[in-house]
Amino acid sequence: MTSDRDTLNKVLALYGSSFIGIVLGFSISVFNTRVLGKEAFGDFKFIETVFRFIASIVSIGVFISITRMLAIAKDKIYRQNLIGVFVVALLITGFIGVLLLITFSYLEPIWFSDNLGYFFRKYAVLFFAILGSIALKEILKGLNKIYILSLLYTLPAILYLICAYSYNLNNVLYFEDIFFLLYGLQFLFLIGVIIVLKPNFKIKKSMIDDVAIENKDNGRPVYYGSLAGVATAQIVGFSLSYYIDNTQVGFFTLALTICSPLIMIPSVLGTVFFKKFASLKYMPKNVIVFSIIASLVAVVLFFIFIEKVFLMFYTEDFSPAIPISKIVVLGFLLHGFGDLINRFLGAKGKGKLLRNSAFVVGVVNVLGYTILVKYFAVTGAIITNVLASATYLFMMYYYYTKFIKTNKDV
């Protein structure tokens, strides 16, 4: 009974913080678009795309491996040592990412027409904030530290809005200032959370071997899948910038931001139940039913209110994002359901299945975001987004049913 109440409290806490995080993300989006305008906002989103693309490359699955090991670990000292391994891995992969960004900075003016190479050199160190935030969300999931995870969704955004708005009252904010402030605050919060987690750096070789084995069996396959699925999804920012301009990058990514709340419902359930999934034979029926009904209701409300709400907050300059969002929201709905199944299979250590499905999604992304964008511009990007999400859900469902049949009598 106490365990059920604790789970409910964590579900409510993460849903609450996720909802607040969505409101804050929306507020940041509105603030940034109004301060920057469509051209500078497009440059800002292109820069974010590059940072996140490299972040998806450098981890080689180690954070995923540590997350699952934390979820099933029984010994407290062992968990603290694993957190120490996480910090060391973050420093190593972060440094590699910084080097890749600096290398890209010299190639960027050759490939693109925006001449932003100087920016990547100047702010490369903030790569640690982006990579660290992504990795830390996984680690906190494995530790079941839902309340700290809730703060991670909200506190940096609140501080950013307060600082940015206060500064902008008497000063002009450029996209460089916004990027530095937004991710600088995330970097400070990252350090604070790591201190709270109390990592133990007395790391024995046997633990490194344990992580290496887990990474070989589960983390690396998931990483390859992530590289194929998540990293290839970032290609759209590069292709829109290359074939059209960064303004279209801004419109498309703004539409994605508007639609992102649709993933929240199944994703939060998957995060909260991640630790329990590791010991369950199948996903609870009530979790699936609630996820479907709540998501469908959210989609209906989205179509009813999106246009009026959008124009209440954003200027007419950004109105091209409205028709984009009305279609890609279907992709987010499908992707959210796929994420719920993904969490279950991930908790079961089925990294190779996740990898295989992501490879298929990756093929759709690569072909769509290159060929379709070249010939159909933004429309090609929209088609690819929905098609890739549908493929993702199909593959997740296929492997879930296969897993259930295989383990039915086990």
Helices and strands as residue ranges (DSSP letters): H 2-58, H 62-72, H 76-111, H 117-122, G 124-126, H 127-143, H 146-168, H 175-197, H 205-214, I 215-219, H 220-226, I 227-231, H 232-233, H 235-243, H 246-259, H 261-272, H 274-277, H 285-313, G 316-318, H 321-347, H 351-367, I 368-372, H 373-406
